């Protein structure tokens, strides 16, 4: 059973198993990160397009506003865990209110390598910037401004691309670029 779990983690790219030598936690690989980011972006931009086309977006806008208020409090308190839970809920709310909640597990699967990076480097100093980006996304969706919503979501999802290079310089032992 444990062997099967290790094999699964190796297949996902989280462990490196070297026969007769041992098992180690795999470094964060830029190729896996880029693939994860690309697929997440495809899913989430499709969701944004659906969100701006909703006949009635009132419930979605209320859900996004609720998460923005929670994020502001969590950011102010320095509660990273709660902030990032609300971050997940913010993105999931878009899928739920677009009537495709059942795709959210797939989004979570494709973004695993992004999440690994995010959890490794998360920093309280980043939460105000994330909150500002979420506000722009929510405002554009609620105004039904597709172009602005797409732009805001794209910038938000690609911000980690810039952070990975800086983090790799600080902690090269964590990365395989």
Secondary structure, 3 states (H helix, E strand, C coil): CHHHHHHHHHHHCCEEEECCCEEEECCEEHHHHHHHHHHHHHHHHHHHHHHHHCCCCHHHHHHHHHHHHHHHHHHHHCCHHHHHHHHHHHHHHHHHHCCCHHHHHHHHHHCHHHHHHHHHHCCHHHHHHHHHHHHHHHHHHHCCCHHHHHHHHHHHHHHHHHHHHHHHHHCHHHEEC
